[in-house]
């Protein structure tokens, strides 16, 4: 539909302090369609925003100040009763959809059994089950073991820690346009310091940032880009001093950048030849989003360590560090762990996620969604010259917005398009070191009808913004 359906009878009172819409009965379905009953943000969201300002610091920024009441599959319902299509999925977290029935059931059942003992005190089966699933998910490899933690940044921290222990070396190599987290180490590893590290120094040492493969901008083949990366690291760090190279197979916050063919295999070969641990940061690209459990599989590389988080537990906090047994076994008992790492409720949810991926063939669904979105976005590219490129794999796609005829980012246009889409009931998110792109992270259960609606709204948003 080209315009959101307006149903005034469903709208709450616009008066400040009006009661939020009553929550549906447990298990009640949320219709998978866009529907607006107030302006965006609505009166209840604006009231909550005022309350927030008094108790939450501005550093905890929200892209869109619309307060969510409930959600299911691809639709979030705000406190004003608006039904908004979510094309962000919590930045790749709700990969199999909001409040997936199987995930909710598994987590609820585990809540009634045990919520916490700490795996390093008295262990439990769900942790082992998740480790088994992850070991089976490394295509072309055997003998992998897993440490479970809480978040993507913790996964990166522990991946680096384990690589340093295994190699006895200090150096950490990363790529330009990378994003790895907000801790001291991971914010140092990021390409973009502002806002993630600005004013929070000092930063970590022994981190080396090398040029990456960015085909739209560098025009290099995979072999040429890899030779440039390797030469840079050999000069600035020295291969014999590097513990690991941490790579996002498809760079997330950096702009959903897909490297040129052959780039990652060449880096992996160089790492093997020099005793450097090759770490695939799959926090955003992993867990079936690109059409394989981990995106690195599509580049023909078997990593030494794979990092997972975000989509692994259907919205609950969990992260995995899955590595070769010889690497993981190097750490001494007590050297790895954390109070909430591998929480049993999160683990139960993660097991359900793996089961849902298999049961509903969500790898094929990611491919379907990718093909449908790509066709629609390519049609828009032909209509709007500012769309310089459509790229990505599966249900991890982006468009890069440049000033026509140049390679100059147009961040202002990106912001206008995202805002125009939000006003029409579609939640989008920017991406890129220079805010030059719009990303698409839909649920793997998003229907063709919803995709068509998103593309229609995007068309309207561009027409209103260029």
Beta strands, then each sheet from edge to edge (+ up, - down):
strand 1: 5-6
strand 2: 35-36
strand 3: 68-72
strand 4: 75-78
strand 5: 83-86
strand 6: 144-149
strand 7: 171-175
strand 8: 207-210
strand 9: 242-247
strand 10: 250-251
strand 11: 257-258
strand 12: 277-281
strand 13: 305-308
strand 14: 319-324
strand 15: 387-393
strand 16: 396-401
strand 17: 426-427
strand 18: 429-431
strand 19: 437-440
sheet 1: 1+ 2+
sheet 2: 3+ 4- 5+ 17+
sheet 3: 6+ 14- 13+ 12+ 9+ 7+ 8+
sheet 4: 10+ 11-
sheet 5: 15+ 16- 19+ 18-
end
